[in-house]
Every structure is written in C-alpha cells, then in structure tokens.
Amino acid sequence: MPGTNLTRDEARQRSELISVDSYAVSLDLTTGPDTFASSTTVRFSATEAGVGADTFIDLIARSVESIEFNGQSLDPARVWADSRIRLPELQAENTLTVDATCVYMNTGEGLHRFVDPADGEVYLYTQFEVPDSRRVFTVFEQPDLKATFQFTVTAPAHWQMISNQPTPEPSAASDAANADQGAVARWTFEPTPRISSYITALVAGPYDVVRDSVQTRAGEVPLGVFCRKSLRQYLDAEDILDCTKRGFAFFEEEFDQPYPFAKYDQIFTPEYNMGAMENAGCVTIVEAYVFRGKVTDAIVERRALTILHELAHMWFGDLVTMQWWDDLWLNESFAEWASTTCQAEATGWTESWTTFATSEKAWAYRQDQLSSTHPIAADMVDLAAVEVNFDGITYAKGASVLKQLVAYVGREPFRDGLRAYFAKHAWGNTTLADLLTELEATSARDLQAWSQLWLETAGVNTLRPVLEVTDGTITAAAIEQTAPEEHHVLRPHRLAVGCYTLQGEKLVRTERLELDVDGASTPVPALVGTRMPDLLLVNDEDLAYAKVRLDEQSLATALSRPRALTESLPRALVLGAAWDMTRDGELPASAYVRLIAGVLPVETDSNLLKVQLQQVITAALTYTAPAHRQAVLADLTAALRSAAEGAAPGSDAQLQLVTSWASTASSPEDVTAIRDLLEGRTTLEGLTIDQDMRWTLLTSLATAGAAGEEEIEAEQERDFTATGREHAARARAARPTAEAKEQAYQEAFLSDGLPNSVLAATAAGFGRAHDPELIRPYVERFHADIAGVWDARTHAIAEALARGFYPAALADDQLLTAIQAWLDAHPDAPSGLRRTLAENRDGTARAVAAQRADA
C-alpha cells in the first residue's frame, strides 16, 4: 500500500502548498463493538488554485460514505485509495467534509477498544504517534501542519469523556445510532490551540478519577488522574499528583514559560504499547504503573520519571513541535534530559543520574553497537523509517549527549537559550538549527562542529587506560580511544579518572583527575610518579558517553573483591565495564556470572540490582559456552536462591531476587521449593505472596513442567482481570511441551485475534524454555512466515512478533546461519522488517562470539 507511507519530500511539498486552519471532528461511539462513525470538516488554504493544483489528505477507514469538497460531491471510489483521498482543483480557501466508518483497534494504535473482564465495561483511548490519527478522522497527517481541533463525541452517558480541552457538560443525544444501549450523551469540546494531529487525543469509558489542581503562572490548572473502575483501589493518586506538581513548578521556572494548556489529565490505560504519550493536556500512561501489589523501588522511580518526561513534552514537543520527524530525537532526548534533571533536583529521587547511567546509557550503548545504529539526528525519509527509530539512540544516547552539551555550554547559558527558544517559537514548528541558534547566542559557543561530531555520526567510542608500572609506581599513563571500523570517529570527551585504594575491605577513592580526552591517545601526566591504585576507573562520575575498559590490575581487583565498592555510581561503572567486556568477548561469561553472583547478596541500589539480574541471566543463558552452561546456570540459580533467602525481610532486594530465582529454577529441589512457597507450606519472612507473586511462582512451575492447564485456568479464575489474562497467556506459552509452543505460535503469530498485551505475554512465554531445543522447529518456520506476518499486521504488532517469536534462546551457529540466509535472500523486504531481523541477527552473532570466548 504505497499511499500509507508518507515520505518527507511529500510532506514538504504538501506544507509548501497548503496551510490548515481548523478541523471539526464528530465521532459516534454507539454504532457497535467493531466500528464507529467519523465525520470530519477541515478548512485549509492553498497557495495554488485551479486545474493542476491538487493535494491529498489521509484516512484509514473501513468505508467512506461521502466526500464533499468545496461544495462538490466526490466519488469515494474514484478519489480514495491506499489511505489517501485525492483533492483536485484546489481553491485559495477550501472546505472538505468526509463521512466515514472507522474501525476500533486491539493493537494499541488508533482508537483502541478494551473490554474489562472484571466487570464487562468498555474503555477506549487513542494513540496517534506516529501516523495513526488518520485511523480516527480525516487529517493532513504530518507535524508541521498544525491546526485547531474541535471534537464532538456521542457515547454512553455514564462514560467519562476526556480530550485535549476541558470536558464540557454533555447534552442528551436521542439521535444516536444505537440508543437502545441505554442513555446516550453528546460532548462538544471547545477547539484546541494550534497543535499537531499526533498529540490530539480522546479517552472514553467509565474511568474513575481523582481531581486536584495546581497553581501556575497562568492561573490555576485543573489536574485529573484516571484509571479503570476495577483498578481504583490500587491507584496511589497522591504520589502521582505530588510528582506532577513538582514538575509543574520546576519546568515553569526552568523554561520561563507558563504551562500552555487549559488542564492536565493523566490516564492510566489498558493494553498500552509504550510507557506513555504526551497528548496535549491529556497524557495516556501504561496501566502497569497502577500497582496491584508490592513492586520494586526501581519501578516506582521509573513511574516518576515517566510522569515528568511527558510533562516536559508539554513545552518541548507540544508547544514547540518538530517540523518533521528528523528531529524526533530532540523531542525525546530533551524530555529524557529534562525529566531526569527535574527528578534529581525537585523530587526525592536525588540519585536519578545514577539510574540514568545504569539503565538509560546501557540501553544506548547496546543500540549503538547494532548494525542498525544511526546518527542521533537520523535521516527520516518516510514514516516507515520513523516507526522503527523509537530506540536507544533517539532517547538515551541523545539525552546523554544533551547532558554533555549542557556541560559544554554551561547550565545557565543552556537554560537561557531554552527560554529564548520557547519565547520565539511558541505554537510553531522548528528544527535543530533553531535551538542551536539560541544556544550559540547565550553561550557564545560555535556549536556547528559539536553538532556534526556528536549528532551526525554513529557509534560509541571505547576508552582504555594504558599504563606502565615499575615497582608499584606508574611510569607512563595514557588513555587510548578507539572506534569501530564501520563508524571510525574519534570524539572529544570531558571526563574524570578515579584512583581507588583498598582500605580494609572497602575501595576508597583517594584521587580524582579531570581532563579532556581527544584523539587516539591522550597522555595523563598527573598519574606519572604516583602509586598504582588498586583500581583505576576511567570515566568516573559518568561524565562521558563512551565504553570503558579496566586495566589488568583493576580488573583483578574487581573480580576478587566484588563488594568492595560501597558507593553505587562507581560500582555501577565498574560492573558496567565488566558487562561490556563480556559482551565484546574480552571477559569470559562464566567469570562475569561469578562476579555478579558475589555482588547480589549485598546490592542495595534497586535499579543497579535490576540491571545486574537482567544481565547475569542473559550471560548465563546465552553467552556461556554450551559445554558448561548447565553447570553455570546451576551455580547461578543456587546463588540467586541463597541471596533471596538471605535478603532482608520485606526488602526490595528480596522481591527482585525471588523473582529472578523463580525464572531460572528447574531442578527438582528448586521446583519443590517454589511449589512450597506458592502453596504456603514454607514462607520467607517479609515476602508477601500477593497475586502478582503467585503468577511469578506459578509461571516458574509451568516453565519447569510442574504446573499445567488446570492450575493456570484455576489461577486465572482467581485473578479474573486483564492482568490475570496476560499472566495466564504467558504461563500457558511457557509450558515445556511441543503442544504448548505450537498453540502459542498459532494463536499469536498466525492468527490476529489476540489483543496487543496478550500477544506480548504469549511471546514472552513462548521464548521461555529450560531446554531451548523445544523451539528448534521454529527456526525454519519463523523465517518462512515472518514476511507475510509483517505485511498483514499493523506496525506495532508486526514488530512485537518479529522480536518476540524470534527463537533467540537457541543463540547458536544454526540460528545465525538461518537468519543471515533470510537477510541475504530478501534484500527488498520492507526496511522496518530488515532492520528488526538484522538486530535479531546481531544479538545472535554477539552471543555466539561470547560463547567462543567463554570456551
């Protein structure tokens, strides 16, 4: 369908031809469970008129009943195809009205429809980024064609109706299409300010709400926090609102710009594909952030970051918007930087930059080493390129480099530049050059060279200390910088070097040096003549964006005394260096597993523990040599169980360690212990066996073949909720039988009936296997089926399938050969599919190389 993929050149041509004034959108949500009625009137002007002056507007619908353009009726069969309506013979001023029947989605795109299994209530929400407002109304679907949007919605009278503008009092709607379903009402919203179509929103259903307000520079702004009625008992709205108010105060002061919209609602929505979305004044957030039971501190901190990230977008993204998706990175990177800064300076999460180093930067480093890596300022030639670029480069690397830019120009000049940028470009569209212009003016720095070096090249540098030591004294010292062959760019880095000395059982920093590293080798004369420390840490304090290496003595110290670093940030950096060395085949995976096993019993930082657990399980499962993998896994499982049983009662660590132990437990002894915990025959002091923990333990038993359909069905009856349905799908797919794997593959991969969240849970269960040979038959089948699946499903679902059902657990030469053969045989496959499979290939190739190093 060539018309569904808008190109940048087409968008540029269209915006040069037309400017849009307003949309009036009328939706009837009473027409049935599958479709809804959509009527759009759009008014726009054109710079050319008459014969030969034409354009197109976007719409994805089941059918189009009528099109009236400038008083003339157009035949839909002649002008509507491939999601585009052709508009011939433009006039200087134009009016278009389109009546269509659109389709509810179960994919988390467009207008998503969800039926709550707990009470049968229907909940709706929109998700429009990147190109999905066209699934709900007729629209010029590109960010620089801003307009006002006025929504009128007909729906059941007992629903909440939430959009970008404050909700009006509804009126009775006796003329609704299906009035026999009960009382029906009509809501007529005021027009929005001029905004882009992708941040318009509609949320509807019997949501429960907690209301409040915040005093801003523009006056009192109403606040709302919404969730499904069946989740209301779990909604900790007080904490959410406190974080939100802190964000309002911080951003208004930092940007010197009042909050730009009339109200601010946050809606926790079911079956959501992402973390959240910055719809203007109507933010939608993944429902997993409404906590049904005990969760880790890392997750609570992440929710706070998400709240602040979306709030930052109200200024950067919504008030001032990118001209085209080339600057998507700036939208997201800025929100990452601003939200982390706000979290560190205005909330109780004062160590959020440590979390940023541990989680976000690690994501960036992974993404930057894939064959699909790209410059931060990516070349977004069309919508297909945009959809696959919500990645670690766009978010985390960009934010890392913005943090570096703040250090380069200075915090106050950076702030002043932002203030000038918002003042000049409010309600408009911009490019990166517009921001750099303001920052150059306030900092007196030339940022063109900086931009070229950091934003327009790809890849991550590696920094390695090169030392000569005689009788314990450093006689020569330098920092060597390297870059991968395919992205051979050496960059300047401002960084610190920390010297750590053992004092008793602790490594204590006894000296800190700060310097600029540039080029292939940078001498460090300040180290010459000093005693060689027990551990020398390049990029101490995490100022630079680069992988680091440990010298031989420092590595030996880290491996032999894994608990000696008592501060979380240097410990995170040392462990991160060890992880990078493992991924690059410089440190055997078995040694890495032993290192982390030694740290687990004493790790107190929630985010660092979370990342360590994820990485050590990956290392044991796929980076260890097959010849001794089972022994390494057994040792790791024993270490996890020991640490879980020894953890402080009720602690964050206990919760994380029990969950990880359950994921690897396969021996009869471990399975019995998991069963005893589930059934209450044994207890761990402080461990609450709430509903989510019951699913964790039951899924562990199912994966080990110790629980079957009858137990899973009984647990789903006990937890008759949307979350319970997802947990049950995961547990079913995790069972170690050929029948269970086939059922999962058929239901998710080859059928299209599963909602997005159940599909994702099924994929997660399918990939779980203590014996990966269970999924060996799917190597050939996955590669045979994937192209057809990609063509038939929406982007979000197709990408979830291409990642989730790839048999990554096998991670061997046979799988590597198969996926490379597919890539070789399909050079003309859609770019998004080729990229996704190339990333799958890269992960397998890295695992195979690590296995050889471990052998």
ZAMARGU-4260 file (C-alpha; in steps of 0.2 Angstrom, whole numbers, plus 5000, padded with zeros to 4 digits):
<rodrens>
0) 5000/5000/5000 | 5012/5014/4994 | 5000/5028/5000 | 5001/5023/5018 | 5020/5028/5019
5) 5021/5047/5018 | 5038/5052/5013 | 5047/5068/5019 | 5048/5075/5002 | 5029/5073/5000
10) 5026/5081/5017 | 5037/5096/5012 | 5028/5098/4996 | 5011/5097/5004 | 5016/5110/5018
15) 5023/5122/5004 | 5006/5121/4996 | 4993/5122/5010 | 4991/5128/5027 | 4977/5121/5038
20) 4965/5132/5049 | 4954/5120/5058 | 4946/5103/5060 | 4929/5099/5067 | 4928/5081/5071
25) 4912/5072/5075 | 4913/5054/5082 | 4898/5042/5086 | 4904/5028/5098 | 4887/5020/5099
30) 4887/5011/5082 | 4893/4994/5089 | 4908/4985/5095 | 4918/4984/5079 | 4916/5001/5071
35) 4912/5020/5074 | 4906/5034/5064 | 4918/5048/5060 | 4914/5064/5051 | 4927/5077/5048
40) 4926/5095/5041 | 4943/5103/5038 | 4946/5121/5032 | 4963/5125/5024 | 4970/5137/5012
45) 4981/5134/4997 | 4995/5144/4988 | 4990/5137/4971 | 4972/5136/4964 | 4963/5129/4949
50) 4967/5115/4937 | 4983/5105/4941 | 4983/5112/4959 | 4979/5096/4969 | 4985/5088/4985
55) 4979/5073/4996 | 4973/5070/5014 | 4975/5055/5025 | 4962/5042/5031 | 4962/5024/5035
60) 4944/5018/5037 | 4933/5003/5033 | 4922/5013/5021 | 4919/5031/5016 | 4901/5036/5014
65) 4903/5053/5007 | 4916/5067/5002 | 4911/5085/4999 | 4925/5096/4993 | 4921/5115/4990
70) 4903/5112/4988 | 4905/5097/4976 | 4902/5079/4979 | 4917/5067/4975 | 4915/5049/4972
75) 4925/5039/4986 | 4928/5025/4974 | 4937/5037/4962 | 4947/5048/4974 | 4950/5037/4990
80) 4964/5023/4989 | 4979/5017/5000 | 4974/5028/5015 | 4973/5044/5004 | 4959/5055/4997
85) 4965/5065/4982 | 4959/5083/4982 | 4958/5090/4964 | 4957/5108/4959 | 4961/5117/4975
90) 4955/5135/4978 | 4963/5148/4989 | 4951/5144/5003 | 4945/5126/5004 | 4932/5116/5014
95) 4932/5097/5015 | 4919/5086/5024 | 4921/5067/5024 | 4909/5055/5032 | 4917/5038/5036
100) 4916/5022/5046 | 4932/5018/5055 | 4937/5003/5065 | 4941/5000/5083 | 4959/4993/5086
105) 4965/4980/5098 | 4983/4984/5094 | 4986/4999/5104 | 4986/5010/5089 | 4972/5022/5083
110) 4956/5021/5094 | 4960/5006/5105 | 4944/4997/5112 | 4946/4986/5128 | 4933/4976/5137
115) 4937/4974/5156 | 4935/4956/5160 | 4932/4961/5179 | 4915/4970/5175 | 4912/4970/5156
120) 4914/4989/5155 | 4921/4996/5139 | 4936/5008/5139 | 4943/5017/5124 | 4959/5028/5121
125) 4968/5035/5106 | 4987/5033/5102 | 4991/5043/5087 | 5011/5044/5086 | 5017/5042/5073
130) 5004/5041/5059 | 4988/5035/5067 | 4976/5049/5069 | 4971/5045/5052 | 4963/5029/5059
135) 4950/5040/5068 | 4947/5056/5057 | 4952/5063/5041 | 4968/5073/5043 | 4984/5080/5035
140) 4995/5068/5045 | 5011/5077/5047 | 5018/5088/5062 | 5020/5104/5054 | 5003/5106/5048
145) 4996/5112/5064 | 4978/5117/5066 | 4964/5119/5079 | 4954/5103/5083 | 4936/5104/5089
150) 4929/5087/5094 | 4911/5082/5096 | 4908/5064/5103 | 4892/5054/5105 | 4894/5040/5118
155) 4885/5031/5133 | 4880/5044/5146 | 4889/5036/5160 | 4906/5037/5152 | 4920/5049/5156
160) 4925/5059/5141 | 4942/5066/5141 | 4951/5076/5127 | 4964/5089/5125 | 4952/5103/5131
165) 4942/5103/5147 | 4927/5091/5147 | 4911/5101/5144 | 4894/5096/5151 | 4886/5084/5140
170) 4869/5085/5132 | 4856/5071/5128 | 4859/5063/5111 | 4842/5055/5106 | 4848/5054/5088
175) 4862/5042/5092 | 4865/5027/5080 | 4861/5014/5094 | 4851/5022/5108 | 4844/5006/5114
180) 4860/5003/5124 | 4855/5015/5137 | 4856/5033/5140 | 4867/5042/5127 | 4875/5059/5128
185) 4885/5071/5117 | 4900/5081/5122 | 4905/5096/5112 | 4923/5102/5116 | 4930/5119/5113
190) 4943/5120/5100 | 4961/5117/5105 | 4975/5129/5102 | 4985/5126/5086 | 4993/5109/5088
195) 4999/5094/5078 | 4987/5080/5075 | 4998/5067/5083 | 4995/5075/5100 | 4977/5076/5099
200) 4968/5063/5110 | 4951/5055/5115 | 4949/5044/5130 | 4932/5037/5134 | 4924/5025/5146
205) 4918/5023/5164 | 4935/5028/5171 | 4937/5033/5189 | 4945/5049/5193 | 4954/5059/5207
210) 4954/5078/5204 | 4966/5091/5210 | 4973/5107/5204 | 4990/5116/5203 | 4994/5135/5204
215) 5004/5140/5188 | 5010/5156/5181 | 4994/5157/5170 | 4982/5153/5185 | 4975/5138/5192
220) 4976/5122/5181 | 4964/5108/5184 | 4973/5091/5187 | 4965/5073/5184 | 4971/5056/5187
225) 4961/5042/5179 | 4960/5023/5179 | 4948/5009/5176 | 4935/5007/5190 | 4941/4989/5194
230) 4959/4996/5197 | 4953/5011/5208 | 4958/5003/5224 | 4976/5002/5219 | 4978/5020/5212
235) 4990/5030/5223 | 4985/5046/5216 | 4993/5056/5230 | 5010/5051/5225 | 5007/5054/5206
240) 5000/5071/5209 | 5014/5076/5221 | 5027/5072/5207 | 5016/5081/5194 | 5015/5097/5205
245) 5034/5097/5207 | 5036/5095/5189 | 5025/5110/5185 | 5035/5121/5197 | 5052/5116/5190
250) 5048/5117/5172 | 5039/5134/5173 | 5054/5141/5182 | 5067/5132/5170 | 5058/5137/5154
255) 5052/5154/5160 | 5036/5149/5151 | 5019/5146/5158 | 5010/5129/5156 | 5002/5131/5139
260) 4986/5121/5140 | 4970/5123/5149 | 4971/5107/5160 | 4982/5092/5163 | 4975/5075/5164
265) 4984/5058/5166 | 4975/5042/5161 | 4982/5025/5165 | 4976/5015/5151 | 4975/4996/5147
270) 4984/4986/5134 | 4996/5000/5131 | 5011/4998/5119 | 5023/5010/5127 | 5027/5019/5143
275) 5016/5035/5140 | 5011/5048/5127 | 5012/5067/5128 | 4995/5071/5121 | 4992/5089/5124
280) 4984/5091/5142 | 4978/5073/5140 | 4993/5061/5144 | 4990/5042/5142 | 5001/5031/5153
285) 5003/5012/5153 | 4992/5004/5166 | 5006/4994/5174 | 5010/5009/5184 | 4995/5006/5194
290) 5002/4994/5206 | 4991/4979/5212 | 5005/4973/5224 | 5022/4976/5230 | 5034/4982/5217
295) 5052/4987/5217 | 5059/5004/5220 | 5066/5004/5203 | 5048/5003/5195 | 5042/5017/5207
300) 5056/5028/5202 | 5053/5024/5183 | 5035/5029/5185 | 5040/5046/5192 | 5052/5048/5178
305) 5038/5044/5165 | 5027/5057/5173 | 5040/5070/5172 | 5045/5065/5154 | 5028/5068/5147
310) 5025/5084/5157 | 5041/5091/5149 | 5034/5087/5132 | 5020/5100/5135 | 5033/5113/5131
315) 5046/5104/5121 | 5035/5094/5108 | 5018/5101/5111 | 5020/5120/5112 | 5035/5120/5101
320) 5035/5105/5089 | 5047/5097/5077 | 5045/5102/5059 | 5047/5084/5053 | 5052/5068/5061
325) 5070/5070/5058 | 5070/5079/5075 | 5061/5066/5084 | 5077/5063/5094 | 5077/5080/5100
330) 5059/5079/5106 | 5063/5063/5116 | 5081/5066/5121 | 5076/5083/5128 | 5061/5075/5138
335) 5074/5062/5145 | 5086/5075/5150 | 5073/5087/5157 | 5064/5074/5167 | 5080/5067/5174
340) 5086/5084/5179 | 5069/5088/5187 | 5069/5071/5196 | 5087/5074/5203 | 5083/5092/5208
345) 5065/5093/5213 | 5060/5076/5219 | 5066/5064/5232 | 5074/5054/5218 | 5091/5063/5221
350) 5101/5049/5213 | 5092/5048/5197 | 5108/5052/5187 | 5115/5036/5194 | 5099/5027/5187
355) 5102/5036/5171 | 5119/5029/5169 | 5114/5011/5175 | 5098/5010/5164 | 5097/5023/5150
360) 5115/5024/5145 | 5117/5005/5145 | 5102/5005/5133 | 5111/5017/5122 | 5127/5008/5122
365) 5118/4992/5116 | 5108/5001/5102 | 5124/5010/5096 | 5133/4993/5093 | 5120/4986/5082
370) 5121/4986/5063 | 5106/4997/5063 | 5114/5011/5073 | 5112/5028/5066 | 5117/5046/5070
375) 5106/5054/5084 | 5100/5066/5071 | 5093/5052/5060 | 5088/5054/5041 | 5069/5050/5042
380) 5065/5049/5024 | 5047/5042/5027 | 5035/5036/5041 | 5042/5018/5040 | 5059/5025/5045
385) 5051/5035/5059 | 5042/5020/5067 | 5057/5009/5070 | 5068/5024/5077 | 5059/5025/5094
390) 5076/5017/5100 | 5090/5019/5112 | 5099/5031/5101 | 5083/5043/5099 | 5080/5043/5118
395) 5096/5038/5129 | 5111/5042/5118 | 5103/5059/5113 | 5099/5063/5131 | 5117/5058/5136
400) 5124/5070/5123 | 5112/5084/5128 | 5119/5081/5146 | 5136/5083/5138 | 5130/5099/5129
405) 5124/5107/5145 | 5142/5104/5152 | 5149/5111/5136 | 5139/5127/5136 | 5136/5129/5154
410) 5120/5126/5164 | 5114/5144/5164 | 5118/5148/5146 | 5109/5132/5141 | 5094/5137/5152
415) 5094/5155/5144 | 5095/5148/5127 | 5079/5137/5131 | 5070/5151/5137 | 5073/5161/5121
420) 5069/5146/5111 | 5052/5144/5119 | 5048/5163/5118 | 5052/5164/5100 | 5044/5148/5093
425) 5029/5145/5104 | 5015/5136/5094 | 5027/5134/5080 | 5037/5121/5071 | 5056/5121/5072
430) 5072/5111/5068 | 5088/5108/5077 | 5096/5123/5069 | 5083/5134/5078 | 5088/5128/5095
435) 5107/5128/5092 | 5105/5147/5086 | 5098/5152/5103 | 5111/5141/5112 | 5125/5149/5102
440) 5118/5166/5106 | 5118/5163/5125 | 5134/5153/5127 | 5145/5162/5114 | 5150/5144/5108
445) 5151/5138/5090 | 5140/5123/5090 | 5141/5118/5072 | 5157/5107/5074 | 5150/5100/5090
450) 5133/5095/5081 | 5142/5087/5067 | 5153/5077/5078 | 5140/5071/5090 | 5124/5072/5081
455) 5128/5067/5063 | 5139/5052/5066 | 5135/5035/5074 | 5144/5023/5085 | 5152/5023/5103
460) 5170/5025/5107 | 5180/5014/5119 | 5192/5022/5132 | 5206/5011/5139 | 5219/5016/5151
465) 5237/5011/5145 | 5249/5011/5160 | 5267/5006/5163 | 5271/5001/5181 | 5288/4998/5189
470) 5289/4993/5207 | 5271/4999/5210 | 5274/5016/5203 | 5266/5022/5187 | 5280/5027/5175
475) 5269/5031/5160 | 5250/5034/5158 | 5238/5037/5143 | 5220/5035/5139 | 5218/5026/5122
480) 5202/5030/5112 | 5196/5018/5098 | 5181/5017/5087 | 5173/5003/5077 | 5179/5001/5059
485) 5162/5005/5052 | 5160/5021/5062 | 5178/5026/5064 | 5175/5043/5073 | 5186/5049/5087
490) 5177/5062/5098 | 5182/5074/5112 | 5177/5068/5130 | 5177/5078/5146 | 5179/5065/5159
495) 5186/5061/5177 | 5198/5047/5182 | 5196/5040/5199 | 5210/5031/5209 | 5203/5019/5222
500) 5213/5011/5236 | 5209/4996/5247 | 5206/5002/5265 | 5202/4986/5274 | 5188/4978/5264
505) 5182/4994/5255 | 5189/5003/5240 | 5190/5021/5244 | 5193/5035/5231 | 5210/5043/5235
510) 5212/5054/5220 | 5202/5062/5206 | 5208/5069/5190 | 5198/5078/5177 | 5204/5081/5159
515) 5199/5082/5141 | 5202/5066/5131 | 5204/5068/5112 | 5211/5058/5098 | 5219/5041/5098
520) 5229/5043/5113 | 5229/5056/5127 | 5243/5057/5140 | 5239/5058/5158 | 5255/5066/5166
525) 5247/5068/5183 | 5247/5050/5185 | 5265/5048/5182 | 5275/5045/5198 | 5261/5040/5208
530) 5257/5024/5216 | 5247/5012/5206 | 5230/5011/5214 | 5221/4995/5217 | 5208/5001/5205
535) 5209/5014/5192 | 5192/5020/5184 | 5191/5030/5168 | 5175/5040/5166 | 5172/5041/5185
540) 5156/5050/5189 | 5150/5045/5171 | 5153/5062/5163 | 5157/5055/5145 | 5147/5044/5133
545) 5159/5030/5130 | 5163/5012/5134 | 5177/5010/5146 | 5189/4996/5150 | 5198/4991/5166
550) 5217/4988/5166 | 5223/4971/5171 | 5226/4975/5189 | 5210/4985/5191 | 5200/4970/5183
555) 5208/4958/5195 | 5203/4969/5210 | 5185/4970/5204 | 5184/4951/5201 | 5192/4946/5218
560) 5183/4959/5228 | 5166/4962/5220 | 5158/4970/5236 | 5172/4982/5240 | 5165/4997/5231
565) 5152/5004/5243 | 5146/5019/5233 | 5133/5015/5219 | 5139/5025/5205 | 5157/5019/5204
570) 5151/5001/5207 | 5139/5003/5193 | 5153/5010/5181 | 5165/4995/5186 | 5151/4982/5184
575) 5146/4991/5168 | 5164/4990/5161 | 5164/4971/5165 | 5147/4968/5156 | 5154/4977/5141
580) 5170/4967/5141 | 5159/4951/5142 | 5148/4956/5128 | 5164/4960/5117 | 5171/4943/5121
585) 5186/4951/5132 | 5180/4943/5148 | 5173/4925/5149 | 5154/4925/5153 | 5157/4912/5167
590) 5169/4924/5175 | 5156/4938/5174 | 5142/4927/5181 | 5154/4923/5196 | 5157/4942/5198
595) 5139/4946/5199 | 5134/4931/5210 | 5146/4939/5223 | 5138/4956/5222 | 5120/4950/5223
600) 5119/4947/5242 | 5124/4965/5246 | 5117/4976/5232 | 5106/4989/5239 | 5103/5000/5224
605) 5086/4995/5216 | 5090/5000/5198 | 5108/4993/5199 | 5101/4976/5206 | 5088/4975/5192
610) 5101/4978/5178 | 5113/4966/5186 | 5100/4952/5187 | 5094/4955/5169 | 5112/4955/5163
615) 5119/4940/5173 | 5104/4929/5167 | 5107/4934/5149 | 5126/4930/5151 | 5122/4913/5159
620) 5108/4908/5146 | 5116/4913/5130 | 5134/4920/5132 | 5142/4904/5141 | 5149/4890/5132
625) 5137/4876/5129 | 5149/4863/5136 | 5147/4870/5154 | 5131/4881/5153 | 5121/4869/5164
630) 5134/4870/5177 | 5135/4889/5176 | 5116/4890/5177 | 5115/4878/5192 | 5128/4889/5201
635) 5119/4905/5197 | 5102/4898/5202 | 5110/4892/5219 | 5117/4910/5221 | 5100/4918/5217
640) 5091/4906/5229 | 5104/4909/5243 | 5104/4928/5241 | 5084/4928/5241 | 5084/4918/5257
645) 5097/4929/5265 | 5089/4945/5259 | 5082/4957/5272 | 5064/4953/5276 | 5052/4963/5265
650) 5066/4972/5256 | 5067/4977/5238 | 5081/4965/5235 | 5071/4951/5242 | 5057/4954/5230
655) 5069/4955/5215 | 5080/4940/5220 | 5065/4929/5222 | 5058/4934/5205 | 5074/4930/5197
660) 5077/4914/5206 | 5060/4908/5200 | 5064/4912/5182 | 5079/4900/5182 | 5073/4887/5194
665) 5072/4870/5185 | 5080/4857/5197 | 5068/4845/5207 | 5074/4854/5223 | 5071/4871/5217
670) 5054/4867/5209 | 5048/4859/5226 | 5054/4875/5235 | 5044/4886/5223 | 5029/4875/5225
675) 5030/4876/5244 | 5031/4895/5243 | 5016/4896/5232 | 5005/4884/5242 | 5011/4892/5259
680) 5020/4876/5266 | 5035/4887/5268 | 5037/4906/5270 | 5051/4919/5268 | 5049/4931/5281
685) 5043/4948/5274 | 5039/4941/5257 | 5021/4944/5253 | 5013/4931/5241 | 5001/4943/5233
690) 4993/4940/5216 | 5007/4945/5205 | 5019/4935/5215 | 5008/4920/5214 | 5009/4922/5195
695) 5028/4923/5196 | 5029/4907/5206 | 5016/4898/5195 | 5024/4903/5179 | 5040/4896/5186
700) 5032/4879/5189 | 5024/4880/5172 | 5041/4883/5163 | 5048/4868/5173 | 5033/4857/5168
705) 5027/4856/5186 | 5010/4865/5183 | 4998/4863/5168 | 4982/4870/5161 | 4971/4865/5175
710) 4982/4875/5188 | 4984/4890/5176 | 4965/4890/5172 | 4961/4890/5191 | 4973/4904/5194
715) 4965/4915/5180 | 4948/4912/5188 | 4955/4918/5205 | 4963/4933/5196 | 4949/4937/5183
720) 4956/4953/5177 | 4965/4960/5162 | 4982/4957/5170 | 4977/4940/5175 | 4973/4936/5157
725) 4990/4942/5152 | 4999/4932/5165 | 4989/4916/5161 | 4994/4918/5142 | 5012/4919/5147
730) 5011/4904/5159 | 5002/4893/5145 | 5015/4898/5132 | 5029/4894/5144 | 5025/4876/5147
735) 5039/4864/5141 | 5029/4854/5128 | 5028/4854/5109 | 5009/4857/5110 | 5011/4872/5121
740) 5023/4880/5110 | 5013/4876/5094 | 4997/4883/5102 | 5006/4900/5107 | 5014/4901/5089
745) 4997/4898/5081 | 4987/4910/5092 | 4999/4925/5091 | 5009/4923/5076 | 4997/4915/5063
750) 4981/4922/5069 | 4976/4940/5073 | 4963/4939/5087 | 4974/4942/5102 | 4975/4960/5109
755) 4992/4968/5109 | 4995/4965/5128 | 4990/4946/5127 | 5001/4944/5112 | 5016/4951/5120
760) 5013/4940/5135 | 5012/4925/5124 | 5028/4929/5115 | 5037/4931/5132 | 5031/4914/5137
765) 5035/4906/5121 | 5053/4911/5122 | 5055/4904/5140 | 5062/4886/5139 | 5074/4877/5151
770) 5078/4866/5136 | 5079/4878/5121 | 5078/4863/5109 | 5059/4865/5111 | 5059/4879/5100
775) 5071/4872/5087 | 5057/4868/5075 | 5053/4887/5074 | 5069/4892/5067 | 5063/4887/5049
780) 5045/4892/5052 | 5049/4909/5059 | 5059/4914/5044 | 5046/4906/5032 | 5032/4916/5040
785) 5039/4932/5045 | 5037/4942/5029 | 5019/4938/5027 | 5015/4942/5045 | 5024/4959/5043
790) 5014/4963/5028 | 4997/4958/5036 | 4998/4966/5053 | 5000/4984/5060 | 5017/4990/5063
795) 5016/4988/5082 | 5010/4971/5081 | 5022/4965/5067 | 5037/4972/5076 | 5032/4963/5093
800) 5030/4947/5083 | 5047/4949/5074 | 5056/4952/5090 | 5045/4941/5102 | 5045/4925/5092
805) 5062/4925/5086 | 5070/4910/5094 | 5084/4919/5102 | 5086/4907/5116 | 5095/4895/5104
810) 5108/4908/5100 | 5120/4896/5090 | 5128/4894/5073 | 5112/4886/5066 | 5101/4901/5070
815) 5114/4913/5065 | 5116/4904/5048 | 5097/4904/5046 | 5094/4922/5049 | 5108/4928/5038
820) 5102/4917/5024 | 5085/4926/5026 | 5093/4943/5025 | 5103/4938/5010 | 5088/4931/5001
825) 5076/4946/5005 | 5086/4962/5000 | 5070/4971/4995 | 5060/4967/5011 | 5052/4982/5020
830) 5065/4992/5028 | 5057/4990/5045 | 5057/4971/5044 | 5075/4970/5038 | 5081/4982/5052
835) 5072/4971/5065 | 5079/4955/5059 | 5096/4962/5057 | 5095/4967/5075 | 5090/4949/5079
840) 5105/4943/5069 | 5117/4955/5078 | 5111/4948/5095 | 5114/4931/5090 | 5131/4934/5082
845) 5136/4943/5098 | 5131/4928/5109 | 5140/4916/5098 | 5156/4926/5099 | 5154/4927/5118
850) 5152/4908/5119 | 5168/4905/5109 | 5177/4917/5121 | 5170/4908/5136 | 5175/4891/5129
</rodrens>
